[in-house]
Each structure stands twice: as structure tokens, then as C-alpha cells.
Amino acid sequence: MFCYQCEQTFRSDNKAGCAGAKGMCGKDAATADLQDVLLHVCEGIGQYLHRARRLGATDAEADRFLLFAFFTTLTNVNFSAAKFVEFIQRAAQLRDGAKALYEKAAREAGETPETLSGAAAFVPAKDMAGLLAQAGEAAIRKDVARLGEDVVGLRALVLYGLKGVCAYAHHACVLGEERDAIYAAVEHALDLLASEPEDIGPLLDEALALGRANFLAMEALDAANTGNFGTPEPTSVRVTPIKGKAILVSGHDLKDLHAILEATKDKGINVYTHGELLPAHSYPALRSYPHLAGNYGGAWQDQQKEFAEFPGPIVMTSNCLIEPQPRYRARIFTAGPVGWPGVRHIANEDFTQVVQAALALPGFAEDAEEQRITVGFGRAAVLGVADKVIDAVKSGAIRHFFMIGGCDGAAPGRNYYADFAHATPDDTVILTLGCGKYRFNKHDFGTVGGLPRLLDMGQCNDAYSALVVATKLAEAFGVGVNELPLSLIVSWFEQKAAAVLLTLLALGVRNVRLGPTLPAFLTPALVDVLVEKFGVLPIGDARADIDAALSRAA
């Protein structure tokens, strides 16, 4: 096993990466190795689909599987080794189909089909023992002794960025939004990785291409969410429980939440959101369910304590699952790409078992003291008051915008983001995105220019909204995004965040502060490239970083 795809990966003075019997996320060595094999077979699918697409032939089923398969390998998504054996066999079947599709298209075009090697010719074993014996062929660092850390690190950046693109695109796909351009980009990246590239230039180009593809994926997801559930609106959300039967829904998937709301309608069960599903309350079609009672708990890393105390069943709809504890293991369910050995998995959106569990469990015995926060300041809400925002900036009432966005985590140093938010001057606006905000989003920051000083734009899946706001404000002021009084303070944890960073770089956004630590797969030389070409900076002292941002803006 070797894995260094997320921020929490093991670090010591002379190495970084989880390489023992179990990773920092709880993923065991067998699961990690099987994930590598799955992605290797997926590269073979990409080799054939990339060539078939150039000849006008596509395979939607295989493309959708690629999104799903990659999503299962994100940090804190699927920990079931047995499931990965199934996924690998399915991937091999789809690769054979992609091969036939390509060869047929080539012959019809009067071409002699290429005989592909590498991942395209890899024959996965039929059982887990055989697959584990093959894992070395698929390992991310198999060429490090020959090529060095820089090339292997850039391959990793492309692979992990691709994982993020696939996760966003999968979220959009399940809600009916697909883009051929995204599938083409995924296939292209897989074909490149299968070629085992050794030059830094093409790998950097591919990383930026994935950033552009991720912008399309986020646009598709935004269209999927708003098309199905309406445009988010500023909404007051109760963050303390009320008496009664209860279900807790965590993860990011609005479709699963909607299905659970339908399944519990008129059954006397209150549904609570957890973690990144907090913004769901701002969508009109979801808010219309009166039993969507509120939000419970905080960010994902607190789930073991919070789930243990929740008096009902819990559904984990997508990342970020961590090992279920005995106190709630019998009442947690997984759905979609998520999985844990021995935990019941919901298929086909049939949440009957969850409803039965909610009715059997006690629920909350009494009302807690009422507390509320406001969410729902997506692109429509912010741009709806654009004139007010522009006037406030021009008058000097608003001096600067700080976008404090991204993931939370348990590692030391993440208090920086709360310290940063609390230290921002009163004439500045804080835009939040992702679960990092849980460290400070219940604090009252007051108002500025007639607006709340803290505007929550949604979950990490809503990064598109923030980019649209920045672009529109730049247009309104007649400047580029980098000339706006705007600073991006990004906390990363896993591969969606890596994809968003690539999008920012691809769009030419400079001076992003990234933390709490830089990715372990980026070598000092690669970090130097990011600093030189894009002005990426590590986080430092919160007050000093604020001063630097305001000084730059001035």
C-alpha cells in the first residue's frame, strides 16, 4: 500500500505517504491496492474510448462507470475491499466493450485498429488474492526510482485532480446533467496516464486541462442542483434538534436527500442534514418539505461523536465517511459510491430500511434551545444585490472580500481559518464555501454595507457559484478577477479540492493561499512552479496574511 492523495497523509521528516497496514483515513492496505488496480483498468477503458470518440463512437455506460469508479476511490468514500473486486471485474467487462467499440469504428472508418498495450492489455485476476498480487503494476510510485519524484508527483496531481473532476461530474450525472466535453476530457486524461508520461510539460498541460474540465463539471452540477431543486435563497436554518423521530443525512448528495424526504413524508419523522448537506435547506424544492427540520452537528471529522449521540439512523450519501463506531454501526447506512464492510448499503434509492429504523429508534426526547444560522447566499442571491455590493465597494463601505473556502479536517493548524475569519476587519466581507466554515459559521460577524458580513455560498460542490460571482463582479468593475479586492484562502483536504485548485489555476486566478499544509505529492520543485506561474502561497500567520492581502489590494 502507498497513498498520499489527501492532506492528512502520514508525514515525517524524510517522507510522506501512508504505507503501512492502514492509512490515516482508515483504509486498509488491501483496499488501497485494489483501488490502484481499479484505476489501472479504468485507464484501459480510457485508452479505447479516447480513440473511439475521435472516430465518432461513444459509450455512455462506460463513461458513467468511470465517474463512479473514480469517485469510490476518493478519500473517505469506499473502504470495502470486496466491493473493489466487483468493480474491477465490471471495469474489465466495460474495457472489453470499449475495445470492440473502437475497433469497429476504426474498421468502418477504413483504419487498421491500433494494438494497445499497458493498461489496455492488463488482464485482472478473478479473485482478491490474484488482484493483490498484481497491484504493483498499478502503483502510483512504481516508476519513481527511474523518473524521480517530480514526474511521479505531477502524475499524481493529474490523477487526483481527475478524481475530483469525476466526483463532481458524477454528482451532476445522477441528477441528469452530463457533458460530452467532460467525458472527452476524462478519457484524454486516462489515455495520457496510461501512456506513462515522463515529461513535465505535457503533465502540466493536462493538469490545467483538467482544471478547465472541472469548471464544466461544476457548471453541470450547478445546473443539476438548481434545475431539480430551484435556485438557492437566503434561508434561516435551525441548528438545534426538536422533539421526535429523526433521520440524519450526511455527505453531499441532494438527490438522496430528496428521496429520503419523499420516503418519510407524513410519517412523523424529522430529517436533519449533517456536514456538507447544510446548504440543502436553501433550495426551494427541498425546503418545501416541512419535516426537513434542521442541521445537526458540524464538519465530517466530528462524525464519530455526533453520530453516536444522534438518536436515529444515519445515511452517508457520499464522501466523507470515517470508520463507523460500535455505538452507531448498526444504524448507519451507506448509499451511492460510499461503502464500509458490514454496513448496510442502500441500492436504487429504496430507503425503506432507513424509515423502519427511524420509527423503531427513540428520536429526540425533547426540544433543544432554538438556535439558527442563515445559509443560501449562492450566486443568484449575491448577484441579485450586485448594485448594492458595487456601491458599497465604491463608497469604501466594503474594503475587501475574503473567500475562506474548502475542507475541514482534524489535523493541527486548521484553526488558522477560524482565526483568519475572526481577525478580518469590520469593513470586509467573508464568503464561505465547504465544511471549513463550521469552525466559525455560528459566530455573529455583523453587517457591512447593508449586507451580512458572512455570506455562506454553499458546500464544496458549489465552488462554481463563487467563481461566477467573482467573474461577474470583475466585469462590473471593468477589471480582471485578480484586480478585484478579493483574496482566496483555501483549505484543502481531498481530491475535489485538488480539482478546484486546478480550476482556479486554469482560469488564471493568482495569489491563492493554500493550507493547512501543501500536498505531499508536490515536490519542492513543483511547488516552485506553482509559486512562479500562479502566485500560490502557503498560509502563514492569519493577521499577517490579512495585512498582506489588504496591502496588495491597496
Sequence and secondary structure as in RCSB ss.txt:
>XXXX:A:sequence
MFCYQCEQTFRSDNKAGCAGAKGMCGKDAATADLQDVLLHVCEGIGQYLHRARRLGATDAEADRFLLFAFFTTLT
NVNFSAAKFVEFIQRAAQLRDGAKALYEKAAREAGETPETLSGAAAFVPAKDMAGLLAQAGEAAIRKDVARLGED
VVGLRALVLYGLKGVCAYAHHACVLGEERDAIYAAVEHALDLLASEPEDIGPLLDEALALGRANFLAMEALDAAN
TGNFGTPEPTSVRVTPIKGKAILVSGHDLKDLHAILEATKDKGINVYTHGELLPAHSYPALRSYPHLAGNYGGAW
QDQQKEFAEFPGPIVMTSNCLIEPQPRYRARIFTAGPVGWPGVRHIANEDFTQVVQAALALPGFAEDAEEQRITV
GFGRAAVLGVADKVIDAVKSGAIRHFFMIGGCDGAAPGRNYYADFAHATPDDTVILTLGCGKYRFNKHDFGTVGG
LPRLLDMGQCNDAYSALVVATKLAEAFGVGVNELPLSLIVSWFEQKAAAVLLTLLALGVRNVRLGPTLPAFLTPA
LVDVLVEKFGVLPIGDARADIDAALSRAA
>XXXX:A:secstr
  B  STTS B SS BSB SSB TTS BHHHHHHHHHHHHHHHHHHHHHHHHHHTT   HHHHHHHHHHHHHTST
TTB  HHHHHHHHHHHHHHHHHHHHHHHHHHHHTT       GGGG    SSHHHHHHHGGGG TTTTHHHH HH
HHHHHHHHHHHHHHHHHHHHHHHHTT   HHHHHHHHHHHHHHHT    HHHHHHHHHHHHHHHHHHHHHHHHHH
HHHH     EEEE S  SBEEEEEESS HHHHHHHHHHTTTTTEEEEE GGGGGGGGSHHHHT TTEEEE S SG
GGHHHHHHH SS EEE SS      TTTGGGEEEETT B TTSEEE TT  HHHHHHHHHS  BSS     EEEE
   HHHHHHTHHHHHHHHHHTS  EEEEEEE   SSTTTHHHHHHHHHS TTEEEEEESGGGGGTTTS   EETT
EESEEE  SGGGHHHHHHHHHHHHHHHTS GGGSSEEEEEE  SHHHHHHHHHHHHTT    EEESS  TTS HH
HHHHHHHHH  EE   HHHHHHHHHHHH 
